Amino acid sequence: MIRPYRSVLYIPASRARALEKAKSLPVDAIIFDLEDAVAVEEKANARALLRDTLIEGGFGTRAQIVRINGIDTDWGADDLAMIASAKPQAILLPKVNSAQDIEALAALLDANPDTADTEIWAMMETPEGILNAAEIAAAPRMAGFVMGTNDLAKDLGARTREAMVTSLQICLLAARAHGLACIDGVYNAFRDEEGLAQECAQGRDFGFDGKTLIHPAQVATANAVFAPSPEEIDLARRQIEAFEQAEARGEGVAVVDGKIVENLHVATARATLAKADAIATSEAA
């Protein structure tokens, strides 16, 4: 992936001050939420406010993702019709159960010239959706998965994150098989920095690209945990250098810090450096 997704912050589309503040937050991506974060009586005002805000711009290099209401609800079609004129970068569809859900949204985007380049992201938050993750990942315009762990826990009757590990891994497998970004679910206790750091570290180690966040206070932790550390960057550079020297000698492997380095390790090392470079470029913009 070209851009980092370490921190992906939900912003209620009905809150003008929050939308404005988001322009200055050091987040990699923003999910402008028209769904759960907006009361029914505020949905019309929220979508108009969000359209005007996106047209005005000012979000820099931050990825901009709009979570609409489901297109089978009373509000989804109106969300899409209103937001289309802002030429959104991406639409996040909630409660995706199958590839047919994505195909239906893709058809609506195809029908409007303003959304010709709009990508689709899927909220993976239902048992049916998890079981269909591979076909969803292969659907038209798909660019990423966002794990909806709160809704998933409710549907599963799960009381712990550990009870959802299989679901998380299934989605990661599907995302990686089809070249999608995959973002971990939220950590609800936004004042618990230690707990957030631990869950971010677990998500990073699982393979997630970043974490969805519910409060600006969580941004710094997610950015730090999901970024390559100085030690990882140094090791990556040394692995690449050692392997290139080995190749120049006609050898297929190198040794760094007492460990074998092969092609697969070099690929990982290059990905680490590419991510570090993307983060540096984003933060400098």
Solvent accessible surface area in square Angstrom, and as a share of the most:
residue,aa,sasa,rsa
1,M,132,0.59
2,I,166,0.84
3,R,82,0.30
4,P,12,0.08
5,Y,21,0.08
6,R,8,0.03
7,S,0,0.00
8,V,0,0.00
9,L,1,0.00
10,Y,32,0.12
11,I,8,0.04
12,P,26,0.16
13,A,0,0.00
14,S,37,0.24
15,R,142,0.52
16,A,59,0.46
17,R,217,0.79
18,A,15,0.11
19,L,2,0.01
20,E,101,0.45
21,K,113,0.48
22,A,0,0.00
23,K,33,0.14
24,S,88,0.57
25,L,20,0.10
26,P,89,0.56
27,V,7,0.04
28,D,6,0.03
29,A,0,0.00
30,I,0,0.00
31,I,0,0.00
32,F,0,0.00
33,D,2,0.01
34,L,2,0.01
35,E,19,0.08
36,D,95,0.49
37,A,48,0.37
38,V,7,0.04
39,A,51,0.40
40,V,92,0.53
41,E,136,0.61
42,E,72,0.32
43,K,10,0.04
44,A,61,0.47
45,N,98,0.50
46,A,1,0.01
47,R,19,0.07
48,A,29,0.22
49,L,55,0.28
50,L,0,0.00
51,R,67,0.24
52,D,72,0.38
53,T,15,0.09
54,L,19,0.10
55,I,105,0.53
56,E,127,0.57
57,G,20,0.20
58,G,58,0.55
59,F,2,0.01
60,G,63,0.61
61,T,63,0.37
62,R,43,0.16
63,A,4,0.03
64,Q,29,0.13
65,I,3,0.01
66,V,1,0.01
67,R,17,0.06
68,I,0,0.00
69,N,4,0.02
70,G,10,0.09
71,I,48,0.25
72,D,134,0.69
73,T,57,0.33
74,D,123,0.64
75,W,76,0.27
76,G,0,0.00
77,A,63,0.49
78,D,75,0.39
79,D,0,0.00
80,L,14,0.07
81,A,77,0.60
82,M,55,0.25
83,I,0,0.00
84,A,4,0.03
85,S,57,0.36
86,A,16,0.12
87,K,135,0.57
88,P,7,0.05
89,Q,78,0.35
90,A,3,0.02
91,I,0,0.00
92,L,0,0.00
93,L,5,0.03
94,P,8,0.05
95,K,90,0.38
96,V,1,0.00
97,N,49,0.25
98,S,17,0.11
99,A,9,0.07
100,Q,109,0.49
101,D,44,0.23
102,I,0,0.00
103,E,76,0.34
104,A,47,0.37
105,L,0,0.00
106,A,4,0.03
107,A,58,0.45
108,L,81,0.40
109,L,1,0.00
110,D,98,0.51
111,A,87,0.67
112,N,49,0.25
113,P,119,0.75
114,D,51,0.26
115,T,1,0.01
116,A,64,0.49
117,D,135,0.70
118,T,3,0.02
119,E,81,0.36
120,I,0,0.00
121,W,4,0.01
122,A,0,0.00
123,M,3,0.01
124,M,0,0.00
125,E,2,0.01
126,T,18,0.10
127,P,50,0.31
128,E,94,0.42
129,G,0,0.00
130,I,6,0.03
131,L,146,0.73
132,N,41,0.21
133,A,1,0.01
134,A,62,0.48
135,E,75,0.34
136,I,0,0.00
137,A,3,0.03
138,A,63,0.49
139,A,11,0.08
140,P,65,0.41
141,R,63,0.23
142,M,21,0.10
143,A,21,0.16
144,G,0,0.00
145,F,0,0.00
146,V,0,0.00
147,M,2,0.01
148,G,8,0.08
149,T,9,0.05
150,N,76,0.39
151,D,32,0.17
152,L,0,0.00
153,A,21,0.17
154,K,142,0.60
155,D,67,0.35
156,L,80,0.40
157,G,59,0.57
158,A,21,0.17
159,R,235,0.86
160,T,71,0.41
161,R,32,0.12
162,E,115,0.52
163,A,61,0.47
164,M,13,0.06
165,V,34,0.19
166,T,92,0.54
167,S,12,0.08
168,L,0,0.00
169,Q,83,0.37
170,I,58,0.30
171,C,0,0.00
172,L,12,0.06
173,L,131,0.65
174,A,7,0.05
175,A,0,0.00
176,R,105,0.38
177,A,80,0.62
178,H,84,0.37
179,G,65,0.63
180,L,9,0.04
181,A,3,0.02
182,C,0,0.00
183,I,0,0.00
184,D,0,0.00
185,G,0,0.00
186,V,22,0.13
187,Y,40,0.15
188,N,88,0.45
189,A,51,0.40
190,F,65,0.27
191,R,205,0.75
192,D,57,0.30
193,E,121,0.54
194,E,125,0.56
195,G,12,0.12
196,L,4,0.02
197,A,34,0.27
198,Q,113,0.50
199,E,28,0.13
200,C,0,0.00
201,A,28,0.22
202,Q,53,0.23
203,G,0,0.00
204,R,100,0.36
205,D,102,0.53
206,F,64,0.27
207,G,32,0.30
208,F,7,0.03
209,D,18,0.09
210,G,0,0.00
211,K,0,0.00
212,T,0,0.00
213,L,0,0.00
214,I,70,0.35
215,H,66,0.30
216,P,44,0.28
217,A,69,0.53
218,Q,1,0.00
219,V,3,0.02
220,A,77,0.60
221,T,17,0.10
222,A,0,0.00
223,N,17,0.08
224,A,73,0.57
225,V,24,0.14
226,F,3,0.01
227,A,25,0.20
228,P,20,0.13
229,S,39,0.25
230,P,106,0.67
231,E,124,0.56
232,E,85,0.38
233,I,34,0.17
234,D,70,0.36
235,L,64,0.32
236,A,4,0.03
237,R,145,0.53
238,R,89,0.32
239,Q,31,0.14
240,I,18,0.09
241,E,96,0.43
242,A,21,0.16
243,F,9,0.04
244,E,83,0.37
245,Q,95,0.42
246,A,0,0.00
247,E,95,0.43
248,A,92,0.71
249,R,150,0.55
250,G,72,0.69
251,E,80,0.36
252,G,54,0.52
253,V,63,0.36
254,A,7,0.06
255,V,94,0.54
256,V,12,0.07
257,D,98,0.51
258,G,70,0.67
259,K,147,0.62
260,I,93,0.47
261,V,1,0.01
262,E,70,0.31
263,N,107,0.55
264,L,114,0.57
265,H,60,0.27
266,V,10,0.05
267,A,63,0.49
268,T,88,0.51
269,A,2,0.02
270,R,119,0.44
271,A,62,0.48
272,T,31,0.18
273,L,34,0.17
274,A,59,0.46
275,K,61,0.26
276,A,17,0.14
277,D,89,0.46
278,A,20,0.15
279,I,13,0.07
280,A,59,0.45
281,T,95,0.55
282,S,27,0.18
283,E,115,0.51
284,A,90,0.70
285,A,95,0.74
